[in-house]
Amino acid sequence: MSAKTIIYLLVFAVSPPAFGQTESEDFQSFCFHFFTDSAFQSSRISFPLKTIRYSEGFEKVDSLFTSEKHWQFSDFGYLGRESPDNYHVQIYDNFSQVLRNTGERVVAFEGLENGIHLSLFFRLQSSKWILVKIEDFST
């Protein structure tokens, strides 16, 4: 894991809840479990999971929906096992990708001159983080 990723994760780990927001599970701890434990991952996805991506030929955008039955575990490269020098992981705290302390987080895998652009959208529901959408605009 790169130093930049560790810094981002630490920022979120020590951020207090926003005014009026109840205590919830730590996002850094959640991410570790989500990206390493297949049963935990499956339990923290809002099915059917919407995935937005380019169609073949990259001419338009398609929306796909994955049921729990068809879900396949993935660490999405979060742990840096596959070519960590080709992208970095950015975690945003809301869907606008502007850092604030909210009940939303986006884990974005942003490629370095290689076309990787994958974003995982998480929302805090009943004090638990849930994956609610994937956007894959990788080319």
Phi and psi in radians as a Rosetta constraint file:
Dihedral C 1 N 2 CA 2 C 2 CIRCULARHARMONIC -1.301 0.35
Dihedral N 2 CA 2 C 2 N 3 CIRCULARHARMONIC 2.803 0.35
Dihedral C 2 N 3 CA 3 C 3 CIRCULARHARMONIC -1.083 0.35
Dihedral N 3 CA 3 C 3 N 4 CIRCULARHARMONIC -0.642 0.35
Dihedral C 3 N 4 CA 4 C 4 CIRCULARHARMONIC -1.085 0.35
Dihedral N 4 CA 4 C 4 N 5 CIRCULARHARMONIC -0.749 0.35
Dihedral C 4 N 5 CA 5 C 5 CIRCULARHARMONIC -1.114 0.35
Dihedral N 5 CA 5 C 5 N 6 CIRCULARHARMONIC -0.759 0.35
Dihedral C 5 N 6 CA 6 C 6 CIRCULARHARMONIC -1.065 0.35
Dihedral N 6 CA 6 C 6 N 7 CIRCULARHARMONIC -0.728 0.35
Dihedral C 6 N 7 CA 7 C 7 CIRCULARHARMONIC -1.082 0.35
Dihedral N 7 CA 7 C 7 N 8 CIRCULARHARMONIC -0.805 0.35
Dihedral C 7 N 8 CA 8 C 8 CIRCULARHARMONIC -1.043 0.35
Dihedral N 8 CA 8 C 8 N 9 CIRCULARHARMONIC -0.771 0.35
Dihedral C 8 N 9 CA 9 C 9 CIRCULARHARMONIC -1.119 0.35
Dihedral N 9 CA 9 C 9 N 10 CIRCULARHARMONIC -0.701 0.35
Dihedral C 9 N 10 CA 10 C 10 CIRCULARHARMONIC -1.142 0.35
Dihedral N 10 CA 10 C 10 N 11 CIRCULARHARMONIC -0.656 0.35
Dihedral C 10 N 11 CA 11 C 11 CIRCULARHARMONIC -1.030 0.35
Dihedral N 11 CA 11 C 11 N 12 CIRCULARHARMONIC -0.791 0.35
Dihedral C 11 N 12 CA 12 C 12 CIRCULARHARMONIC -1.252 0.35
Dihedral N 12 CA 12 C 12 N 13 CIRCULARHARMONIC -0.538 0.35
Dihedral C 12 N 13 CA 13 C 13 CIRCULARHARMONIC -1.179 0.35
Dihedral N 13 CA 13 C 13 N 14 CIRCULARHARMONIC -0.573 0.35
Dihedral C 13 N 14 CA 14 C 14 CIRCULARHARMONIC -1.752 0.35
Dihedral N 14 CA 14 C 14 N 15 CIRCULARHARMONIC -0.036 0.35
Dihedral C 14 N 15 CA 15 C 15 CIRCULARHARMONIC -1.262 0.35
Dihedral N 15 CA 15 C 15 N 16 CIRCULARHARMONIC 2.254 0.35
Dihedral C 15 N 16 CA 16 C 16 CIRCULARHARMONIC -1.286 0.35
Dihedral N 16 CA 16 C 16 N 17 CIRCULARHARMONIC 2.781 0.35
Dihedral C 16 N 17 CA 17 C 17 CIRCULARHARMONIC -1.125 0.35
Dihedral N 17 CA 17 C 17 N 18 CIRCULARHARMONIC 2.608 0.35
Dihedral C 17 N 18 CA 18 C 18 CIRCULARHARMONIC -1.168 0.35
Dihedral N 18 CA 18 C 18 N 19 CIRCULARHARMONIC 2.792 0.35
Dihedral C 18 N 19 CA 19 C 19 CIRCULARHARMONIC -0.937 0.35
Dihedral N 19 CA 19 C 19 N 20 CIRCULARHARMONIC 2.244 0.35
Dihedral C 19 N 20 CA 20 C 20 CIRCULARHARMONIC 1.488 0.35
Dihedral N 20 CA 20 C 20 N 21 CIRCULARHARMONIC -0.153 0.35
Dihedral C 20 N 21 CA 21 C 21 CIRCULARHARMONIC -1.573 0.35
Dihedral N 21 CA 21 C 21 N 22 CIRCULARHARMONIC 2.368 0.35
Dihedral C 21 N 22 CA 22 C 22 CIRCULARHARMONIC -1.399 0.35
Dihedral N 22 CA 22 C 22 N 23 CIRCULARHARMONIC 2.840 0.35
Dihedral C 22 N 23 CA 23 C 23 CIRCULARHARMONIC -1.075 0.35
Dihedral N 23 CA 23 C 23 N 24 CIRCULARHARMONIC 2.491 0.35
Dihedral C 23 N 24 CA 24 C 24 CIRCULARHARMONIC -2.475 0.35
Dihedral N 24 CA 24 C 24 N 25 CIRCULARHARMONIC 3.071 0.35
Dihedral C 24 N 25 CA 25 C 25 CIRCULARHARMONIC -1.138 0.35
Dihedral N 25 CA 25 C 25 N 26 CIRCULARHARMONIC 2.603 0.35
Dihedral C 25 N 26 CA 26 C 26 CIRCULARHARMONIC -1.186 0.35
Dihedral N 26 CA 26 C 26 N 27 CIRCULARHARMONIC 2.252 0.35
Dihedral C 26 N 27 CA 27 C 27 CIRCULARHARMONIC -1.160 0.35
Dihedral N 27 CA 27 C 27 N 28 CIRCULARHARMONIC -0.645 0.35
Dihedral C 27 N 28 CA 28 C 28 CIRCULARHARMONIC -1.083 0.35
Dihedral N 28 CA 28 C 28 N 29 CIRCULARHARMONIC -0.808 0.35
Dihedral C 28 N 29 CA 29 C 29 CIRCULARHARMONIC -1.123 0.35
Dihedral N 29 CA 29 C 29 N 30 CIRCULARHARMONIC -0.734 0.35
Dihedral C 29 N 30 CA 30 C 30 CIRCULARHARMONIC -0.989 0.35
Dihedral N 30 CA 30 C 30 N 31 CIRCULARHARMONIC -0.824 0.35
Dihedral C 30 N 31 CA 31 C 31 CIRCULARHARMONIC -1.034 0.35
Dihedral N 31 CA 31 C 31 N 32 CIRCULARHARMONIC -0.759 0.35
Dihedral C 31 N 32 CA 32 C 32 CIRCULARHARMONIC -0.993 0.35
Dihedral N 32 CA 32 C 32 N 33 CIRCULARHARMONIC -0.837 0.35
Dihedral C 32 N 33 CA 33 C 33 CIRCULARHARMONIC -1.175 0.35
Dihedral N 33 CA 33 C 33 N 34 CIRCULARHARMONIC -0.737 0.35
Dihedral C 33 N 34 CA 34 C 34 CIRCULARHARMONIC -1.067 0.35
Dihedral N 34 CA 34 C 34 N 35 CIRCULARHARMONIC -0.705 0.35
Dihedral C 34 N 35 CA 35 C 35 CIRCULARHARMONIC -1.595 0.35
Dihedral N 35 CA 35 C 35 N 36 CIRCULARHARMONIC -0.001 0.35
Dihedral C 35 N 36 CA 36 C 36 CIRCULARHARMONIC -2.154 0.35
Dihedral N 36 CA 36 C 36 N 37 CIRCULARHARMONIC -0.272 0.35
Dihedral C 36 N 37 CA 37 C 37 CIRCULARHARMONIC -2.141 0.35
Dihedral N 37 CA 37 C 37 N 38 CIRCULARHARMONIC 1.941 0.35
Dihedral C 37 N 38 CA 38 C 38 CIRCULARHARMONIC -1.110 0.35
Dihedral N 38 CA 38 C 38 N 39 CIRCULARHARMONIC -0.711 0.35
Dihedral C 38 N 39 CA 39 C 39 CIRCULARHARMONIC -1.162 0.35
Dihedral N 39 CA 39 C 39 N 40 CIRCULARHARMONIC -0.753 0.35
Dihedral C 39 N 40 CA 40 C 40 CIRCULARHARMONIC -1.090 0.35
Dihedral N 40 CA 40 C 40 N 41 CIRCULARHARMONIC -0.781 0.35
Dihedral C 40 N 41 CA 41 C 41 CIRCULARHARMONIC -1.007 0.35
Dihedral N 41 CA 41 C 41 N 42 CIRCULARHARMONIC -0.855 0.35
Dihedral C 41 N 42 CA 42 C 42 CIRCULARHARMONIC -1.074 0.35
Dihedral N 42 CA 42 C 42 N 43 CIRCULARHARMONIC -0.596 0.35
Dihedral C 42 N 43 CA 43 C 43 CIRCULARHARMONIC -1.311 0.35
Dihedral N 43 CA 43 C 43 N 44 CIRCULARHARMONIC -0.229 0.35
Dihedral C 43 N 44 CA 44 C 44 CIRCULARHARMONIC -1.991 0.35
Dihedral N 44 CA 44 C 44 N 45 CIRCULARHARMONIC 0.575 0.35
Dihedral C 44 N 45 CA 45 C 45 CIRCULARHARMONIC -2.150 0.35
Dihedral N 45 CA 45 C 45 N 46 CIRCULARHARMONIC 2.374 0.35
Dihedral C 45 N 46 CA 46 C 46 CIRCULARHARMONIC -1.493 0.35
Dihedral N 46 CA 46 C 46 N 47 CIRCULARHARMONIC 1.817 0.35
Dihedral C 46 N 47 CA 47 C 47 CIRCULARHARMONIC -1.655 0.35
Dihedral N 47 CA 47 C 47 N 48 CIRCULARHARMONIC 2.549 0.35
Dihedral C 47 N 48 CA 48 C 48 CIRCULARHARMONIC -1.240 0.35
Dihedral N 48 CA 48 C 48 N 49 CIRCULARHARMONIC 2.372 0.35
Dihedral C 48 N 49 CA 49 C 49 CIRCULARHARMONIC -1.482 0.35
Dihedral N 49 CA 49 C 49 N 50 CIRCULARHARMONIC 2.192 0.35
Dihedral C 49 N 50 CA 50 C 50 CIRCULARHARMONIC -1.460 0.35
Dihedral N 50 CA 50 C 50 N 51 CIRCULARHARMONIC 2.264 0.35
Dihedral C 50 N 51 CA 51 C 51 CIRCULARHARMONIC -2.136 0.35
Dihedral N 51 CA 51 C 51 N 52 CIRCULARHARMONIC 2.184 0.35
Dihedral C 51 N 52 CA 52 C 52 CIRCULARHARMONIC -1.847 0.35
Dihedral N 52 CA 52 C 52 N 53 CIRCULARHARMONIC 2.262 0.35
Dihedral C 52 N 53 CA 53 C 53 CIRCULARHARMONIC -2.692 0.35
Dihedral N 53 CA 53 C 53 N 54 CIRCULARHARMONIC 2.915 0.35
Dihedral C 53 N 54 CA 54 C 54 CIRCULARHARMONIC -1.229 0.35
Dihedral N 54 CA 54 C 54 N 55 CIRCULARHARMONIC 2.558 0.35
Dihedral C 54 N 55 CA 55 C 55 CIRCULARHARMONIC -1.369 0.35
Dihedral N 55 CA 55 C 55 N 56 CIRCULARHARMONIC 3.042 0.35
Dihedral C 55 N 56 CA 56 C 56 CIRCULARHARMONIC -1.021 0.35
Dihedral N 56 CA 56 C 56 N 57 CIRCULARHARMONIC 2.402 0.35
Dihedral C 56 N 57 CA 57 C 57 CIRCULARHARMONIC 1.494 0.35
Dihedral N 57 CA 57 C 57 N 58 CIRCULARHARMONIC -0.113 0.35
Dihedral C 57 N 58 CA 58 C 58 CIRCULARHARMONIC 1.025 0.35
Dihedral N 58 CA 58 C 58 N 59 CIRCULARHARMONIC 0.485 0.35
Dihedral C 58 N 59 CA 59 C 59 CIRCULARHARMONIC -1.578 0.35
Dihedral N 59 CA 59 C 59 N 60 CIRCULARHARMONIC -0.420 0.35
Dihedral C 59 N 60 CA 60 C 60 CIRCULARHARMONIC -2.587 0.35
Dihedral N 60 CA 60 C 60 N 61 CIRCULARHARMONIC 3.060 0.35
Dihedral C 60 N 61 CA 61 C 61 CIRCULARHARMONIC -1.885 0.35
Dihedral N 61 CA 61 C 61 N 62 CIRCULARHARMONIC 2.364 0.35
Dihedral C 61 N 62 CA 62 C 62 CIRCULARHARMONIC -1.989 0.35
Dihedral N 62 CA 62 C 62 N 63 CIRCULARHARMONIC 2.656 0.35
Dihedral C 62 N 63 CA 63 C 63 CIRCULARHARMONIC -1.989 0.35
Dihedral N 63 CA 63 C 63 N 64 CIRCULARHARMONIC 2.242 0.35
Dihedral C 63 N 64 CA 64 C 64 CIRCULARHARMONIC -2.062 0.35
Dihedral N 64 CA 64 C 64 N 65 CIRCULARHARMONIC 2.648 0.35
Dihedral C 64 N 65 CA 65 C 65 CIRCULARHARMONIC -2.172 0.35
Dihedral N 65 CA 65 C 65 N 66 CIRCULARHARMONIC 2.198 0.35
Dihedral C 65 N 66 CA 66 C 66 CIRCULARHARMONIC -1.868 0.35
Dihedral N 66 CA 66 C 66 N 67 CIRCULARHARMONIC 2.235 0.35
Dihedral C 66 N 67 CA 67 C 67 CIRCULARHARMONIC -1.456 0.35
Dihedral N 67 CA 67 C 67 N 68 CIRCULARHARMONIC 2.874 0.35
Dihedral C 67 N 68 CA 68 C 68 CIRCULARHARMONIC -1.056 0.35
Dihedral N 68 CA 68 C 68 N 69 CIRCULARHARMONIC -0.640 0.35
Dihedral C 68 N 69 CA 69 C 69 CIRCULARHARMONIC -1.058 0.35
Dihedral N 69 CA 69 C 69 N 70 CIRCULARHARMONIC -0.593 0.35
Dihedral C 69 N 70 CA 70 C 70 CIRCULARHARMONIC -1.737 0.35
Dihedral N 70 CA 70 C 70 N 71 CIRCULARHARMONIC 0.029 0.35
Dihedral C 70 N 71 CA 71 C 71 CIRCULARHARMONIC -1.236 0.35
Dihedral N 71 CA 71 C 71 N 72 CIRCULARHARMONIC 2.395 0.35
Dihedral C 71 N 72 CA 72 C 72 CIRCULARHARMONIC -2.098 0.35
Dihedral N 72 CA 72 C 72 N 73 CIRCULARHARMONIC 2.277 0.35
Dihedral C 72 N 73 CA 73 C 73 CIRCULARHARMONIC -0.999 0.35
Dihedral N 73 CA 73 C 73 N 74 CIRCULARHARMONIC 2.468 0.35
Dihedral C 73 N 74 CA 74 C 74 CIRCULARHARMONIC -2.638 0.35
Dihedral N 74 CA 74 C 74 N 75 CIRCULARHARMONIC 2.515 0.35
Dihedral C 74 N 75 CA 75 C 75 CIRCULARHARMONIC -1.617 0.35
Dihedral N 75 CA 75 C 75 N 76 CIRCULARHARMONIC 0.011 0.35
Dihedral C 75 N 76 CA 76 C 76 CIRCULARHARMONIC 0.964 0.35
Dihedral N 76 CA 76 C 76 N 77 CIRCULARHARMONIC 0.263 0.35
Dihedral C 76 N 77 CA 77 C 77 CIRCULARHARMONIC 1.415 0.35
Dihedral N 77 CA 77 C 77 N 78 CIRCULARHARMONIC 0.157 0.35
Dihedral C 77 N 78 CA 78 C 78 CIRCULARHARMONIC -1.022 0.35
Dihedral N 78 CA 78 C 78 N 79 CIRCULARHARMONIC -0.636 0.35
Dihedral C 78 N 79 CA 79 C 79 CIRCULARHARMONIC -1.459 0.35
Dihedral N 79 CA 79 C 79 N 80 CIRCULARHARMONIC 0.036 0.35
Dihedral C 79 N 80 CA 80 C 80 CIRCULARHARMONIC 1.271 0.35
Dihedral N 80 CA 80 C 80 N 81 CIRCULARHARMONIC 0.369 0.35
Dihedral C 80 N 81 CA 81 C 81 CIRCULARHARMONIC -1.269 0.35
Dihedral N 81 CA 81 C 81 N 82 CIRCULARHARMONIC -0.518 0.35
Dihedral C 81 N 82 CA 82 C 82 CIRCULARHARMONIC -1.778 0.35
Dihedral N 82 CA 82 C 82 N 83 CIRCULARHARMONIC 1.827 0.35
Dihedral C 82 N 83 CA 83 C 83 CIRCULARHARMONIC 0.868 0.35
Dihedral N 83 CA 83 C 83 N 84 CIRCULARHARMONIC 1.104 0.35
Dihedral C 83 N 84 CA 84 C 84 CIRCULARHARMONIC -1.118 0.35
Dihedral N 84 CA 84 C 84 N 85 CIRCULARHARMONIC -0.266 0.35
Dihedral C 84 N 85 CA 85 C 85 CIRCULARHARMONIC -1.437 0.35
Dihedral N 85 CA 85 C 85 N 86 CIRCULARHARMONIC -0.125 0.35
Dihedral C 85 N 86 CA 86 C 86 CIRCULARHARMONIC -1.622 0.35
Dihedral N 86 CA 86 C 86 N 87 CIRCULARHARMONIC -0.193 0.35
Dihedral C 86 N 87 CA 87 C 87 CIRCULARHARMONIC -2.772 0.35
Dihedral N 87 CA 87 C 87 N 88 CIRCULARHARMONIC 2.876 0.35
Dihedral C 87 N 88 CA 88 C 88 CIRCULARHARMONIC -2.221 0.35
Dihedral N 88 CA 88 C 88 N 89 CIRCULARHARMONIC 2.729 0.35
Dihedral C 88 N 89 CA 89 C 89 CIRCULARHARMONIC -1.711 0.35
Dihedral N 89 CA 89 C 89 N 90 CIRCULARHARMONIC 2.177 0.35
Dihedral C 89 N 90 CA 90 C 90 CIRCULARHARMONIC -2.020 0.35
Dihedral N 90 CA 90 C 90 N 91 CIRCULARHARMONIC 2.310 0.35
Dihedral C 90 N 91 CA 91 C 91 CIRCULARHARMONIC -1.942 0.35
Dihedral N 91 CA 91 C 91 N 92 CIRCULARHARMONIC 2.148 0.35
Dihedral C 91 N 92 CA 92 C 92 CIRCULARHARMONIC -1.848 0.35
Dihedral N 92 CA 92 C 92 N 93 CIRCULARHARMONIC 2.693 0.35
Dihedral C 92 N 93 CA 93 C 93 CIRCULARHARMONIC -1.719 0.35
Dihedral N 93 CA 93 C 93 N 94 CIRCULARHARMONIC 0.169 0.35
Dihedral C 93 N 94 CA 94 C 94 CIRCULARHARMONIC -2.855 0.35
Dihedral N 94 CA 94 C 94 N 95 CIRCULARHARMONIC 2.953 0.35
Dihedral C 94 N 95 CA 95 C 95 CIRCULARHARMONIC -1.270 0.35
Dihedral N 95 CA 95 C 95 N 96 CIRCULARHARMONIC -0.284 0.35
Dihedral C 95 N 96 CA 96 C 96 CIRCULARHARMONIC -1.427 0.35
Dihedral N 96 CA 96 C 96 N 97 CIRCULARHARMONIC -0.100 0.35
Dihedral C 96 N 97 CA 97 C 97 CIRCULARHARMONIC 1.059 0.35
Dihedral N 97 CA 97 C 97 N 98 CIRCULARHARMONIC 0.653 0.35
Dihedral C 97 N 98 CA 98 C 98 CIRCULARHARMONIC -2.021 0.35
Dihedral N 98 CA 98 C 98 N 99 CIRCULARHARMONIC 2.186 0.35
Dihedral C 98 N 99 CA 99 C 99 CIRCULARHARMONIC -1.179 0.35
Dihedral N 99 CA 99 C 99 N 100 CIRCULARHARMONIC 2.039 0.35
Dihedral C 99 N 100 CA 100 C 100 CIRCULARHARMONIC -2.603 0.35
Dihedral N 100 CA 100 C 100 N 101 CIRCULARHARMONIC 2.863 0.35
Dihedral C 100 N 101 CA 101 C 101 CIRCULARHARMONIC -1.585 0.35
Dihedral N 101 CA 101 C 101 N 102 CIRCULARHARMONIC 1.668 0.35
Dihedral C 101 N 102 CA 102 C 102 CIRCULARHARMONIC -2.268 0.35
Dihedral N 102 CA 102 C 102 N 103 CIRCULARHARMONIC -3.084 0.35
Dihedral C 102 N 103 CA 103 C 103 CIRCULARHARMONIC -1.614 0.35
Dihedral N 103 CA 103 C 103 N 104 CIRCULARHARMONIC 0.427 0.35
Dihedral C 103 N 104 CA 104 C 104 CIRCULARHARMONIC -2.285 0.35
Dihedral N 104 CA 104 C 104 N 105 CIRCULARHARMONIC 2.517 0.35
Dihedral C 104 N 105 CA 105 C 105 CIRCULARHARMONIC -2.468 0.35
Dihedral N 105 CA 105 C 105 N 106 CIRCULARHARMONIC 2.525 0.35
Dihedral C 105 N 106 CA 106 C 106 CIRCULARHARMONIC -2.141 0.35
Dihedral N 106 CA 106 C 106 N 107 CIRCULARHARMONIC 2.145 0.35
Dihedral C 106 N 107 CA 107 C 107 CIRCULARHARMONIC -1.722 0.35
Dihedral N 107 CA 107 C 107 N 108 CIRCULARHARMONIC 1.954 0.35
Dihedral C 107 N 108 CA 108 C 108 CIRCULARHARMONIC -1.944 0.35
Dihedral N 108 CA 108 C 108 N 109 CIRCULARHARMONIC 2.249 0.35
Dihedral C 108 N 109 CA 109 C 109 CIRCULARHARMONIC -1.740 0.35
Dihedral N 109 CA 109 C 109 N 110 CIRCULARHARMONIC 1.819 0.35
Dihedral C 109 N 110 CA 110 C 110 CIRCULARHARMONIC -1.903 0.35
Dihedral N 110 CA 110 C 110 N 111 CIRCULARHARMONIC 2.004 0.35
Dihedral C 110 N 111 CA 111 C 111 CIRCULARHARMONIC -1.219 0.35
Dihedral N 111 CA 111 C 111 N 112 CIRCULARHARMONIC 2.696 0.35
Dihedral C 111 N 112 CA 112 C 112 CIRCULARHARMONIC -1.855 0.35
Dihedral N 112 CA 112 C 112 N 113 CIRCULARHARMONIC 1.606 0.35
Dihedral C 112 N 113 CA 113 C 113 CIRCULARHARMONIC 1.024 0.35
Dihedral N 113 CA 113 C 113 N 114 CIRCULARHARMONIC 0.622 0.35
Dihedral C 113 N 114 CA 114 C 114 CIRCULARHARMONIC -2.365 0.35
Dihedral N 114 CA 114 C 114 N 115 CIRCULARHARMONIC 0.081 0.35
Dihedral C 114 N 115 CA 115 C 115 CIRCULARHARMONIC 1.483 0.35
Dihedral N 115 CA 115 C 115 N 116 CIRCULARHARMONIC 0.035 0.35
Dihedral C 115 N 116 CA 116 C 116 CIRCULARHARMONIC -1.369 0.35
Dihedral N 116 CA 116 C 116 N 117 CIRCULARHARMONIC 2.149 0.35
Dihedral C 116 N 117 CA 117 C 117 CIRCULARHARMONIC -2.640 0.35
Dihedral N 117 CA 117 C 117 N 118 CIRCULARHARMONIC 1.534 0.35
Dihedral C 117 N 118 CA 118 C 118 CIRCULARHARMONIC -2.133 0.35
Dihedral N 118 CA 118 C 118 N 119 CIRCULARHARMONIC 2.253 0.35
Dihedral C 118 N 119 CA 119 C 119 CIRCULARHARMONIC -2.198 0.35
Dihedral N 119 CA 119 C 119 N 120 CIRCULARHARMONIC 2.320 0.35
Dihedral C 119 N 120 CA 120 C 120 CIRCULARHARMONIC -1.919 0.35
Dihedral N 120 CA 120 C 120 N 121 CIRCULARHARMONIC 2.191 0.35
Dihedral C 120 N 121 CA 121 C 121 CIRCULARHARMONIC -1.805 0.35
Dihedral N 121 CA 121 C 121 N 122 CIRCULARHARMONIC 2.112 0.35
Dihedral C 121 N 122 CA 122 C 122 CIRCULARHARMONIC -2.022 0.35
Dihedral N 122 CA 122 C 122 N 123 CIRCULARHARMONIC 2.507 0.35
Dihedral C 122 N 123 CA 123 C 123 CIRCULARHARMONIC -2.264 0.35
Dihedral N 123 CA 123 C 123 N 124 CIRCULARHARMONIC 2.476 0.35
Dihedral C 123 N 124 CA 124 C 124 CIRCULARHARMONIC -1.395 0.35
Dihedral N 124 CA 124 C 124 N 125 CIRCULARHARMONIC 2.077 0.35
Dihedral C 124 N 125 CA 125 C 125 CIRCULARHARMONIC -2.283 0.35
Dihedral N 125 CA 125 C 125 N 126 CIRCULARHARMONIC 2.101 0.35
Dihedral C 125 N 126 CA 126 C 126 CIRCULARHARMONIC 0.925 0.35
Dihedral N 126 CA 126 C 126 N 127 CIRCULARHARMONIC 0.787 0.35
Dihedral C 126 N 127 CA 127 C 127 CIRCULARHARMONIC 1.145 0.35
Dihedral N 127 CA 127 C 127 N 128 CIRCULARHARMONIC 0.312 0.35
Dihedral C 127 N 128 CA 128 C 128 CIRCULARHARMONIC -2.233 0.35
Dihedral N 128 CA 128 C 128 N 129 CIRCULARHARMONIC 2.473 0.35
Dihedral C 128 N 129 CA 129 C 129 CIRCULARHARMONIC -1.405 0.35
Dihedral N 129 CA 129 C 129 N 130 CIRCULARHARMONIC 2.332 0.35
Dihedral C 129 N 130 CA 130 C 130 CIRCULARHARMONIC -2.295 0.35
Dihedral N 130 CA 130 C 130 N 131 CIRCULARHARMONIC 2.329 0.35
Dihedral C 130 N 131 CA 131 C 131 CIRCULARHARMONIC -1.322 0.35
Dihedral N 131 CA 131 C 131 N 132 CIRCULARHARMONIC 2.149 0.35
Dihedral C 131 N 132 CA 132 C 132 CIRCULARHARMONIC -1.994 0.35
Dihedral N 132 CA 132 C 132 N 133 CIRCULARHARMONIC -0.285 0.35
Dihedral C 132 N 133 CA 133 C 133 CIRCULARHARMONIC -2.885 0.35
Dihedral N 133 CA 133 C 133 N 134 CIRCULARHARMONIC 2.634 0.35
Dihedral C 133 N 134 CA 134 C 134 CIRCULARHARMONIC -2.172 0.35
Dihedral N 134 CA 134 C 134 N 135 CIRCULARHARMONIC 2.385 0.35
Dihedral C 134 N 135 CA 135 C 135 CIRCULARHARMONIC -2.088 0.35
Dihedral N 135 CA 135 C 135 N 136 CIRCULARHARMONIC 2.146 0.35
Dihedral C 135 N 136 CA 136 C 136 CIRCULARHARMONIC -2.159 0.35
Dihedral N 136 CA 136 C 136 N 137 CIRCULARHARMONIC 1.698 0.35
Dihedral C 136 N 137 CA 137 C 137 CIRCULARHARMONIC -1.869 0.35
Dihedral N 137 CA 137 C 137 N 138 CIRCULARHARMONIC 0.560 0.35
Dihedral C 137 N 138 CA 138 C 138 CIRCULARHARMONIC -1.214 0.35
Dihedral N 138 CA 138 C 138 N 139 CIRCULARHARMONIC 2.564 0.35
